[in-house]
Amino acid sequence: MPRFAANLSMLYPELSFLDRFEAAARDGFEAVEYLFPYAYPAKELTAQLKAHGLQQVLFNAPPGGVDAAGIDTAWAAGLRGTASVPGREDEFRAGVQLALRYAAALDCPRIHCMAGLLSDDTPRGAARDTFVRNLRWAATEAAHEGRDILIEPINPRDMPRFFLNRQDEAHAIAQEVGASNLKVQFDLYHCQIVEGDVAAKIRHYLPTGRVGHIQIAGVPERHEPDVGELNYPYLFGVIDEVAAASGWQGWVGCEYRPRWGGQPDGTSLGLEWLKAAQSTRTLRGLLKFS
């Protein structure tokens, strides 16, 4: 069975952010991810991780801005990254440097650099060139710290005009940049909405070594993975099969909105899919050694 990380930006919405670490550990998660850490001192987040035996496996570089207040303002204003936005290179670099400082404090191996939105007056080729240049710089900086930089295709229904939408384009950019620590964040929810054929893409891309992280959610409502059109038990089996053959050892982030919203224990009540996956792993183990 894949290793699952709780996305604390979406799960346990009835709790304050810092209380979500304990809730995730109580539900059996061993790792967490979330959008941004910058509203909290790194030492507070580190204390939560240590207190509850959790690993930090992913967070995003700032969507814009260079400090906590500016980052909050940028996100609220609709900024979704600066990596592909011409003219904001200095802001992008300052954000990556801030993210690397947090990654060092949290012992987090991966940072997602959001591509950003394509404006009406920016040619796509110019945005792509900016993206590639910025990623080369970010990958070099991250390599000095032993970190990976991730890019993620996001569907245009949830995030209109987002620059990067498809797996093939993300992998082509990663190949062009040519840095071993630049990888793709493979969100199966976004992939299904834009492209479909998810199982085949898992089989194709995981063995390349360019997939740094996987994320899941039900399609189309973005609820638990046992709600919607994707057959996640089958997909988990595909991930296990390909990982065993290729040596992939990444995490699967649970980036979904609980169907019971913010009602008390709503996230925990929706984890029957995780219990079923754990039972399947136990059964596979028994069959393997029988």
Number of C-alpha atoms within 10 A of each C-alpha: 19 19 13 20 26 28 25 25 17 19 24 26 19 15 16 9 14 15 13 22 26 16 20 23 18 12 13 13 20 18 24 26 25 20 17 19 19 20 11 12 12 16 12 11 19 17 13 16 21 12 12 17 14 19 19 21 23 29 23 23 32 33 28 26 20 20 15 16 11 14 21 18 15 18 15 11 10 13 18 20 26 29 31 29 23 16 10 14 17 12 17 27 20 17 24 26 18 16 25 24 14 22 25 14 14 22 16 20 20 28 26 25 27 27 27 23 21 20 13 8 6 11 10 14 9 12 20 20 15 21 23 17 14 24 27 19 14 24 24 19 18 23 15 8 14 16 21 24 29 28 26 24 24 27 22 15 11 10 14 12 16 21 27 21 22 17 22 12 12 21 21 11 20 22 14 11 18 13 18 15 21 30 26 26 24 29 23 27 25 26 20 18 17 17 14 14 11 17 18 11 16 19 16 11 17 24 15 11 14 21 21 25 24 24 19 23 25 22 21 14 16 18 21 24 26 18 17 15 12 20 14 20 16 11 16 18 17 18 20 19 13 18 19 11 11 14 12 19 15 16 19 27 26 24 27 24 21 24 16 15 16 15 13 13 15 17 24 16 11 17 16 13 15 19 12 12 18 14 13 16 17 13 11 13 11 10 9 8 6 6
